[in-house]
Amino acid sequence: TPLVKNAQTDVTVSGDGVMPDFSRTSNKDFCLDTNMATSSPWSPYKAYIKSIVIKGDATHLGNNAFRGLNQVTSVKVESTKAYDVGEYCFGGLSSLTSITLTKATELKEGAICHCTNLKSVSVPNVKTVGKRGIRLNSLTSVSLPKATQFGAEAFMGCDKLTAIYFPAAVTSIPKNAFQNCS
Protein backbone atom coordinates (compact mmCIF):
# COMPACT_ATOMS: atom_id res chain seq x y z
CA THR A 1 0.00 0.00 0.00
CA PRO A 2 1.47 3.38 -0.93
CA LEU A 3 2.31 5.68 1.96
CA VAL A 4 2.54 9.45 2.30
CA LYS A 5 6.13 10.58 2.86
CA ASN A 6 5.64 14.33 3.40
CA ALA A 7 2.29 16.06 3.22
CA GLN A 8 3.46 19.61 4.01
CA THR A 9 4.69 20.85 0.59
CA ASP A 10 4.88 17.71 -1.46
CA VAL A 11 2.95 14.50 -1.58
CA THR A 12 5.27 11.58 -2.25
CA VAL A 13 3.44 8.30 -2.50
CA SER A 14 5.52 5.12 -2.62
CA GLY A 15 4.62 1.53 -3.22
CA ASP A 16 3.72 -1.09 -5.77
CA GLY A 17 0.34 -2.27 -6.90
CA VAL A 18 -3.07 -0.75 -6.29
CA MET A 19 -3.31 2.64 -4.57
CA PRO A 20 -6.38 2.84 -2.34
CA ASP A 21 -9.49 4.64 -3.52
CA PHE A 22 -10.67 7.60 -1.46
CA SER A 23 -14.18 8.89 -0.89
CA ARG A 24 -15.41 12.40 -1.53
CA THR A 25 -17.10 14.57 1.05
CA SER A 26 -19.87 16.09 -1.09
CA ASN A 27 -22.53 14.95 -3.52
CA LYS A 28 -22.17 18.04 -5.73
CA ASP A 29 -20.98 17.68 -9.33
CA PHE A 30 -17.61 16.40 -8.30
CA CYS A 31 -15.68 17.88 -11.18
CA LEU A 32 -17.00 21.37 -10.61
CA ASP A 33 -16.60 21.56 -6.83
CA THR A 34 -13.14 23.11 -6.50
CA ASN A 35 -13.29 23.14 -2.71
CA MET A 36 -13.89 19.40 -2.56
CA ALA A 37 -12.22 17.50 0.24
CA THR A 38 -11.60 13.78 0.10
CA SER A 39 -10.71 11.11 2.62
CA SER A 40 -7.08 11.07 1.43
CA PRO A 41 -4.57 11.69 4.23
CA TRP A 42 -3.15 14.74 2.42
CA SER A 43 -6.48 16.48 1.71
CA PRO A 44 -6.26 18.66 4.87
CA TYR A 45 -2.95 20.08 3.55
CA LYS A 46 -4.28 21.06 0.12
CA ALA A 47 -3.42 24.74 0.58
CA TYR A 48 0.28 23.86 1.00
CA ILE A 49 0.92 21.01 -1.42
CA LYS A 50 2.81 22.07 -4.55
CA SER A 51 3.81 18.77 -6.13
CA ILE A 52 2.78 15.13 -6.36
CA VAL A 53 5.35 12.37 -6.89
CA ILE A 54 4.27 8.75 -7.23
CA LYS A 55 7.17 6.32 -6.82
CA GLY A 56 7.19 2.57 -7.26
CA ASP A 57 5.14 0.51 -9.65
CA ALA A 58 1.56 1.55 -9.05
CA THR A 59 -1.01 -0.27 -11.19
CA HIS A 60 -3.97 1.94 -10.16
CA LEU A 61 -3.95 5.57 -9.10
CA GLY A 62 -6.78 5.81 -6.59
CA ASN A 63 -10.19 7.33 -7.14
CA ASN A 64 -10.25 10.90 -5.75
CA ALA A 65 -6.61 10.50 -4.66
CA PHE A 66 -5.44 14.02 -5.45
CA ARG A 67 -8.79 15.75 -5.92
CA GLY A 68 -8.90 19.40 -4.93
CA LEU A 69 -5.16 19.93 -4.44
CA ASN A 70 -5.50 23.25 -6.20
CA GLN A 71 -1.95 24.55 -5.45
CA VAL A 72 -0.23 21.63 -7.21
CA THR A 73 1.96 22.74 -10.12
CA SER A 74 3.63 19.42 -10.96
CA VAL A 75 2.73 15.74 -11.09
CA LYS A 76 5.32 13.03 -11.65
CA VAL A 77 4.44 9.34 -11.91
CA GLU A 78 7.54 7.14 -11.92
CA SER A 79 5.83 3.77 -12.45
CA THR A 80 7.47 1.48 -14.98
CA LYS A 81 4.30 -0.61 -15.20
CA ALA A 82 1.01 0.12 -16.91
CA TYR A 83 -1.56 1.76 -14.65
CA ASP A 84 -5.06 3.17 -14.79
CA VAL A 85 -6.02 6.59 -13.47
CA GLY A 86 -8.96 6.32 -11.09
CA GLU A 87 -12.16 8.32 -11.06
CA TYR A 88 -11.54 12.04 -10.41
CA CYS A 89 -7.94 11.24 -9.43
CA PHE A 90 -6.61 14.54 -10.79
CA GLY A 91 -9.76 16.64 -10.42
CA GLY A 92 -9.57 20.33 -9.56
CA LEU A 93 -5.81 20.83 -9.79
CA SER A 94 -6.33 24.42 -10.90
CA SER A 95 -2.65 25.47 -10.77
CA LEU A 96 -1.46 22.61 -12.98
CA THR A 97 -0.56 23.62 -16.57
CA SER A 98 0.64 20.28 -17.98
CA ILE A 99 0.56 16.61 -17.07
CA THR A 100 2.35 13.60 -18.52
CA LEU A 101 1.12 10.13 -17.65
CA THR A 102 3.48 8.01 -19.72
CA LYS A 103 2.40 4.52 -18.65
CA ALA A 104 -1.32 5.21 -18.12
CA THR A 105 -3.50 2.88 -20.19
CA GLU A 106 -6.95 3.97 -19.01
CA LEU A 107 -8.49 7.22 -17.81
CA LYS A 108 -11.55 6.39 -15.74
CA GLU A 109 -14.56 8.69 -15.25
CA GLY A 110 -13.43 12.27 -14.62
CA ALA A 111 -9.79 11.19 -14.25
CA ILE A 112 -8.50 14.59 -15.37
CA CYS A 113 -11.16 17.24 -14.84
CA HIS A 114 -11.64 20.87 -13.90
CA CYS A 115 -7.95 21.72 -13.95
CA THR A 116 -8.67 25.25 -15.16
CA ASN A 117 -5.13 26.05 -16.38
CA LEU A 118 -4.24 22.65 -17.81
CA LYS A 119 -3.41 23.14 -21.48
CA SER A 120 -1.22 20.11 -22.16
CA VAL A 121 -2.08 16.47 -21.52
CA SER A 122 0.33 13.74 -22.61
CA VAL A 123 -1.04 10.20 -22.35
CA PRO A 124 0.81 8.29 -25.09
CA ASN A 125 -0.29 4.81 -23.99
CA VAL A 126 -3.92 5.41 -23.05
CA LYS A 127 -6.22 2.95 -24.80
CA THR A 128 -9.48 3.91 -23.06
CA VAL A 129 -10.87 7.33 -22.15
CA GLY A 130 -13.82 6.80 -19.83
CA LYS A 131 -16.94 8.90 -19.30
CA ARG A 132 -15.85 12.51 -18.91
CA GLY A 133 -12.29 11.19 -18.75
CA ILE A 134 -10.76 14.47 -19.89
CA ARG A 135 -12.94 17.42 -18.91
CA LEU A 136 -10.83 20.55 -19.30
CA ASN A 137 -12.07 23.87 -20.55
CA SER A 138 -8.48 25.11 -21.09
CA LEU A 139 -7.23 22.18 -23.22
CA THR A 140 -6.43 23.14 -26.82
CA SER A 141 -5.12 19.85 -28.23
CA VAL A 142 -4.55 16.27 -27.18
CA SER A 143 -2.83 13.34 -28.81
CA LEU A 144 -4.07 9.85 -28.04
CA PRO A 145 -2.01 7.65 -30.39
CA LYS A 146 -3.22 4.35 -28.87
CA ALA A 147 -6.77 5.21 -27.75
CA THR A 148 -9.46 3.09 -29.36
CA GLN A 149 -12.31 3.31 -26.83
CA PHE A 150 -14.12 6.44 -25.70
CA GLY A 151 -16.85 6.76 -23.12
CA ALA A 152 -19.87 9.06 -23.20
CA GLU A 153 -18.91 12.71 -22.84
CA ALA A 154 -15.22 11.69 -22.95
CA PHE A 155 -14.16 15.26 -23.70
CA MET A 156 -17.14 17.10 -22.25
CA GLY A 157 -16.62 20.83 -21.78
CA CYS A 158 -13.30 20.99 -23.64
CA ASP A 159 -14.54 24.14 -25.32
CA LYS A 160 -11.09 25.35 -26.43
CA LEU A 161 -10.17 22.01 -28.02
CA THR A 162 -9.16 22.61 -31.63
CA ALA A 163 -7.21 19.43 -32.39
CA ILE A 164 -7.40 15.81 -31.29
CA TYR A 165 -5.29 13.00 -32.64
CA PHE A 166 -6.13 9.31 -32.34
CA PRO A 167 -5.31 6.20 -34.39
CA ALA A 168 -7.07 5.09 -37.56
CA ALA A 169 -8.10 1.94 -35.66
CA VAL A 170 -10.87 3.89 -33.92
CA THR A 171 -14.14 2.68 -35.43
CA SER A 172 -16.65 4.51 -33.26
CA ILE A 173 -16.87 7.53 -31.01
CA PRO A 174 -20.03 8.21 -28.99
CA LYS A 175 -22.02 11.06 -30.52
CA ASN A 176 -21.86 13.00 -27.26
CA ALA A 177 -18.10 12.50 -26.75
CA PHE A 178 -17.53 16.18 -27.45
CA GLN A 179 -20.57 17.57 -25.62
CA ASN A 180 -20.29 21.29 -24.82
CA CYS A 181 -17.25 21.71 -27.05
CA SER A 182 -17.11 24.57 -29.53
C-alpha positions as CSV (number, residue, x, y, z in Angstrom):
1,T,0.0,0.0,0.0
2,P,1.5,3.4,-0.9
3,L,2.3,5.7,2.0
4,V,2.5,9.4,2.3
5,K,6.1,10.6,2.9
6,N,5.6,14.3,3.4
7,A,2.3,16.1,3.2
8,Q,3.5,19.6,4.0
9,T,4.7,20.9,0.6
10,D,4.9,17.7,-1.5
11,V,3.0,14.5,-1.6
12,T,5.3,11.6,-2.2
13,V,3.4,8.3,-2.5
14,S,5.5,5.1,-2.6
15,G,4.6,1.5,-3.2
16,D,3.7,-1.1,-5.8
17,G,0.3,-2.3,-6.9
18,V,-3.1,-0.8,-6.3
19,M,-3.3,2.6,-4.6
20,P,-6.4,2.8,-2.3
21,D,-9.5,4.6,-3.5
22,F,-10.7,7.6,-1.5
23,S,-14.2,8.9,-0.9
24,R,-15.4,12.4,-1.5
25,T,-17.1,14.6,1.1
26,S,-19.9,16.1,-1.1
27,N,-22.5,14.9,-3.5
28,K,-22.2,18.0,-5.7
29,D,-21.0,17.7,-9.3
30,F,-17.6,16.4,-8.3
31,C,-15.7,17.9,-11.2
32,L,-17.0,21.4,-10.6
33,D,-16.6,21.6,-6.8
34,T,-13.1,23.1,-6.5
35,N,-13.3,23.1,-2.7
36,M,-13.9,19.4,-2.6
37,A,-12.2,17.5,0.2
38,T,-11.6,13.8,0.1
39,S,-10.7,11.1,2.6
40,S,-7.1,11.1,1.4
41,P,-4.6,11.7,4.2
42,W,-3.2,14.7,2.4
43,S,-6.5,16.5,1.7
44,P,-6.3,18.7,4.9
45,Y,-3.0,20.1,3.6
46,K,-4.3,21.1,0.1
47,A,-3.4,24.7,0.6
48,Y,0.3,23.9,1.0
49,I,0.9,21.0,-1.4
50,K,2.8,22.1,-4.6
51,S,3.8,18.8,-6.1
52,I,2.8,15.1,-6.4
53,V,5.3,12.4,-6.9
54,I,4.3,8.8,-7.2
55,K,7.2,6.3,-6.8
56,G,7.2,2.6,-7.3
57,D,5.1,0.5,-9.6
58,A,1.6,1.6,-9.1
59,T,-1.0,-0.3,-11.2
60,H,-4.0,1.9,-10.2
61,L,-3.9,5.6,-9.1
62,G,-6.8,5.8,-6.6
63,N,-10.2,7.3,-7.1
64,N,-10.2,10.9,-5.8
65,A,-6.6,10.5,-4.7
66,F,-5.4,14.0,-5.5
67,R,-8.8,15.8,-5.9
68,G,-8.9,19.4,-4.9
69,L,-5.2,19.9,-4.4
70,N,-5.5,23.3,-6.2
71,Q,-2.0,24.5,-5.5
72,V,-0.2,21.6,-7.2
73,T,2.0,22.7,-10.1
74,S,3.6,19.4,-11.0
75,V,2.7,15.7,-11.1
76,K,5.3,13.0,-11.6
77,V,4.4,9.3,-11.9
78,E,7.5,7.1,-11.9
79,S,5.8,3.8,-12.4
80,T,7.5,1.5,-15.0
81,K,4.3,-0.6,-15.2
82,A,1.0,0.1,-16.9
83,Y,-1.6,1.8,-14.7
84,D,-5.1,3.2,-14.8
85,V,-6.0,6.6,-13.5
86,G,-9.0,6.3,-11.1
87,E,-12.2,8.3,-11.1
88,Y,-11.5,12.0,-10.4
89,C,-7.9,11.2,-9.4
90,F,-6.6,14.5,-10.8
91,G,-9.8,16.6,-10.4
92,G,-9.6,20.3,-9.6
93,L,-5.8,20.8,-9.8
94,S,-6.3,24.4,-10.9
95,S,-2.6,25.5,-10.8
96,L,-1.5,22.6,-13.0
97,T,-0.6,23.6,-16.6
98,S,0.6,20.3,-18.0
99,I,0.6,16.6,-17.1
100,T,2.3,13.6,-18.5
101,L,1.1,10.1,-17.6
102,T,3.5,8.0,-19.7
103,K,2.4,4.5,-18.7
104,A,-1.3,5.2,-18.1
105,T,-3.5,2.9,-20.2
106,E,-7.0,4.0,-19.0
107,L,-8.5,7.2,-17.8
108,K,-11.6,6.4,-15.7
109,E,-14.6,8.7,-15.2
110,G,-13.4,12.3,-14.6
111,A,-9.8,11.2,-14.3
112,I,-8.5,14.6,-15.4
113,C,-11.2,17.2,-14.8
114,H,-11.6,20.9,-13.9
115,C,-8.0,21.7,-13.9
116,T,-8.7,25.2,-15.2
117,N,-5.1,26.0,-16.4
118,L,-4.2,22.6,-17.8
119,K,-3.4,23.1,-21.5
120,S,-1.2,20.1,-22.2
121,V,-2.1,16.5,-21.5
122,S,0.3,13.7,-22.6
123,V,-1.0,10.2,-22.4
124,P,0.8,8.3,-25.1
125,N,-0.3,4.8,-24.0
126,V,-3.9,5.4,-23.0
127,K,-6.2,2.9,-24.8
128,T,-9.5,3.9,-23.1
129,V,-10.9,7.3,-22.2
130,G,-13.8,6.8,-19.8
131,K,-16.9,8.9,-19.3
132,R,-15.9,12.5,-18.9
133,G,-12.3,11.2,-18.7
134,I,-10.8,14.5,-19.9
135,R,-12.9,17.4,-18.9
136,L,-10.8,20.5,-19.3
137,N,-12.1,23.9,-20.5
138,S,-8.5,25.1,-21.1
139,L,-7.2,22.2,-23.2
140,T,-6.4,23.1,-26.8
141,S,-5.1,19.9,-28.2
142,V,-4.6,16.3,-27.2
143,S,-2.8,13.3,-28.8
144,L,-4.1,9.8,-28.0
145,P,-2.0,7.7,-30.4
146,K,-3.2,4.3,-28.9
147,A,-6.8,5.2,-27.7
148,T,-9.5,3.1,-29.4
149,Q,-12.3,3.3,-26.8
150,F,-14.1,6.4,-25.7
151,G,-16.9,6.8,-23.1
152,A,-19.9,9.1,-23.2
153,E,-18.9,12.7,-22.8
154,A,-15.2,11.7,-22.9
155,F,-14.2,15.3,-23.7
156,M,-17.1,17.1,-22.3
157,G,-16.6,20.8,-21.8
158,C,-13.3,21.0,-23.6
159,D,-14.5,24.1,-25.3
160,K,-11.1,25.4,-26.4
161,L,-10.2,22.0,-28.0
162,T,-9.2,22.6,-31.6
163,A,-7.2,19.4,-32.4
164,I,-7.4,15.8,-31.3
165,Y,-5.3,13.0,-32.6
166,F,-6.1,9.3,-32.3
167,P,-5.3,6.2,-34.4
168,A,-7.1,5.1,-37.6
169,A,-8.1,1.9,-35.7
170,V,-10.9,3.9,-33.9
171,T,-14.1,2.7,-35.4
172,S,-16.6,4.5,-33.3
173,I,-16.9,7.5,-31.0
174,P,-20.0,8.2,-29.0
175,K,-22.0,11.1,-30.5
176,N,-21.9,13.0,-27.3
177,A,-18.1,12.5,-26.8
178,F,-17.5,16.2,-27.5
179,Q,-20.6,17.6,-25.6
180,N,-20.3,21.3,-24.8
181,C,-17.2,21.7,-27.0
182,S,-17.1,24.6,-29.5
